[in-house]
Amino acid sequence: MTLRALFWKRFNILQSIVADIVGRIIATLFYFIIILPFGVVMRLISDPLHIKGSNMKPMWLDRQPVGSDLDSAKQQG
């Protein structure tokens, strides 16, 4: 094995270790800088299910009764 081939083999090993560490650092920074603040802000300002609020009465939708025949069952959607 030549000196150049030995150097290249060791360099590839070192490169994969450094790339793994850098990838983990980038993923961690992405999570703590972008994903986590977005989640916290959305948790504080958003209420898609309308659970928070002063009027806590149930908001049921009125539906027409469905017949028990086959044609009515097929038209449900």
Distance bins in CASP14 RR format, pairs under 12 A and 6 or more apart:
PFRMAT RR
TARGET T0000
AUTHOR 0000-0000-0000
RMODE 2
METHOD distances of the structure
MODEL  1
1 7 0 0 0 0 0 1 0 0 0 0 0
1 8 0 0 0 0 0 1 0 0 0 0 0
1 9 0 0 0 0 1 0 0 0 0 0 0
1 10 0 0 0 0 0 1 0 0 0 0 0
2 8 0 0 0 0 1 0 0 0 0 0 0
2 9 0 0 0 0 0 1 0 0 0 0 0
3 9 0 0 0 0 0 1 0 0 0 0 0
3 10 0 0 0 0 0 1 0 0 0 0 0
4 10 0 0 0 0 0 1 0 0 0 0 0
4 11 0 0 0 0 0 1 0 0 0 0 0
5 11 0 0 0 0 0 1 0 0 0 0 0
5 12 0 0 0 0 0 1 0 0 0 0 0
6 12 0 0 0 0 0 1 0 0 0 0 0
6 13 0 0 0 0 0 1 0 0 0 0 0
7 13 0 0 0 0 0 1 0 0 0 0 0
7 14 0 0 0 0 0 1 0 0 0 0 0
7 15 0 0 0 0 0 1 0 0 0 0 0
8 14 0 0 0 0 0 1 0 0 0 0 0
8 15 0 0 0 0 0 1 0 0 0 0 0
9 15 0 0 0 0 0 1 0 0 0 0 0
9 16 0 0 0 0 0 1 0 0 0 0 0
10 16 0 0 0 0 0 1 0 0 0 0 0
10 17 0 0 0 0 0 1 0 0 0 0 0
11 17 0 0 0 0 0 1 0 0 0 0 0
11 18 0 0 0 0 0 1 0 0 0 0 0
11 19 0 0 0 0 0 1 0 0 0 0 0
12 18 0 0 0 0 0 1 0 0 0 0 0
12 19 0 0 0 0 0 1 0 0 0 0 0
13 19 0 0 0 0 0 1 0 0 0 0 0
13 20 0 0 0 0 0 1 0 0 0 0 0
14 20 0 0 0 0 0 1 0 0 0 0 0
14 21 0 0 0 0 0 1 0 0 0 0 0
15 21 0 0 0 0 0 1 0 0 0 0 0
15 22 0 0 0 0 0 1 0 0 0 0 0
16 22 0 0 0 0 0 1 0 0 0 0 0
16 23 0 0 0 0 0 1 0 0 0 0 0
17 23 0 0 0 0 0 1 0 0 0 0 0
17 24 0 0 0 0 0 1 0 0 0 0 0
18 24 0 0 0 0 0 1 0 0 0 0 0
18 25 0 0 0 0 0 1 0 0 0 0 0
19 25 0 0 0 0 0 1 0 0 0 0 0
19 26 0 0 0 0 0 1 0 0 0 0 0
20 26 0 0 0 0 0 1 0 0 0 0 0
20 27 0 0 0 0 0 1 0 0 0 0 0
21 27 0 0 0 0 0 1 0 0 0 0 0
21 28 0 0 0 0 0 1 0 0 0 0 0
22 28 0 0 0 0 0 1 0 0 0 0 0
22 29 0 0 0 0 0 1 0 0 0 0 0
23 29 0 0 0 0 1 0 0 0 0 0 0
23 30 0 0 0 0 1 0 0 0 0 0 0
23 31 0 0 0 0 0 1 0 0 0 0 0
24 30 0 0 0 0 0 1 0 0 0 0 0
24 31 0 0 0 0 0 1 0 0 0 0 0
25 31 0 0 0 0 0 1 0 0 0 0 0
25 32 0 0 0 0 0 1 0 0 0 0 0
25 33 0 0 0 0 0 1 0 0 0 0 0
26 32 0 0 0 0 0 1 0 0 0 0 0
26 33 0 0 0 0 0 1 0 0 0 0 0
26 34 0 0 0 0 0 1 0 0 0 0 0
27 33 0 0 0 0 0 1 0 0 0 0 0
27 34 0 0 0 0 0 1 0 0 0 0 0
27 35 0 0 0 0 0 1 0 0 0 0 0
28 34 0 0 0 0 0 1 0 0 0 0 0
28 35 0 0 0 0 0 1 0 0 0 0 0
28 36 0 0 0 0 0 1 0 0 0 0 0
29 35 0 0 0 0 0 1 0 0 0 0 0
29 36 0 0 0 0 0 1 0 0 0 0 0
30 36 0 0 0 0 1 0 0 0 0 0 0
30 37 0 0 0 0 0 1 0 0 0 0 0
30 38 0 0 0 0 0 1 0 0 0 0 0
31 37 0 0 0 0 0 1 0 0 0 0 0
31 38 0 0 0 0 0 1 0 0 0 0 0
31 39 0 0 0 0 0 1 0 0 0 0 0
32 38 0 0 0 0 0 1 0 0 0 0 0
32 39 0 0 0 0 0 1 0 0 0 0 0
32 40 0 0 0 0 0 1 0 0 0 0 0
34 40 0 0 0 0 0 1 0 0 0 0 0
34 41 0 0 0 0 0 1 0 0 0 0 0
35 41 0 0 0 0 0 1 0 0 0 0 0
35 42 0 0 0 0 0 1 0 0 0 0 0
36 42 0 0 0 0 0 1 0 0 0 0 0
36 43 0 0 0 0 0 1 0 0 0 0 0
37 43 0 0 0 0 0 1 0 0 0 0 0
37 44 0 0 0 0 0 1 0 0 0 0 0
38 44 0 0 0 0 0 1 0 0 0 0 0
38 45 0 0 0 0 0 1 0 0 0 0 0
38 46 0 0 0 0 0 1 0 0 0 0 0
39 45 0 0 0 0 0 1 0 0 0 0 0
39 46 0 0 0 0 1 0 0 0 0 0 0
40 46 0 0 0 0 0 1 0 0 0 0 0
42 48 0 0 0 0 1 0 0 0 0 0 0
43 52 0 0 0 0 0 1 0 0 0 0 0
44 52 0 0 0 0 0 1 0 0 0 0 0
45 52 0 0 0 0 0 1 0 0 0 0 0
46 52 0 0 0 0 1 0 0 0 0 0 0
47 53 1 0 0 1 0 0 0 0 0 0 0
49 59 0 0 0 0 0 1 0 0 0 0 0
50 56 0 0 0 0 1 0 0 0 0 0 0
50 57 0 0 0 0 0 1 0 0 0 0 0
50 58 0 0 0 0 0 1 0 0 0 0 0
50 59 1 0 0 1 0 0 0 0 0 0 0
51 58 0 0 0 0 0 1 0 0 0 0 0
51 59 0 0 0 0 0 1 0 0 0 0 0
53 59 0 0 0 0 0 1 0 0 0 0 0
63 76 0 0 0 0 0 1 0 0 0 0 0
64 72 0 0 0 0 0 1 0 0 0 0 0
64 75 0 0 0 0 0 1 0 0 0 0 0
64 76 0 0 0 0 0 1 0 0 0 0 0
65 72 0 0 0 0 1 0 0 0 0 0 0
65 76 0 0 0 0 0 1 0 0 0 0 0
66 72 1 0 1 0 0 0 0 0 0 0 0
66 73 1 0 0 1 0 0 0 0 0 0 0
66 74 0 0 0 0 0 1 0 0 0 0 0
66 75 0 0 0 0 1 0 0 0 0 0 0
66 76 1 0 0 1 0 0 0 0 0 0 0
66 77 0 0 0 0 0 1 0 0 0 0 0
67 73 1 0 0 1 0 0 0 0 0 0 0
67 74 0 0 0 0 0 1 0 0 0 0 0
67 75 0 0 0 0 1 0 0 0 0 0 0
67 76 0 0 0 0 1 0 0 0 0 0 0
68 76 0 0 0 0 0 1 0 0 0 0 0
69 75 0 0 0 0 0 1 0 0 0 0 0
69 76 0 0 0 0 0 1 0 0 0 0 0
70 76 0 0 0 0 0 1 0 0 0 0 0
END
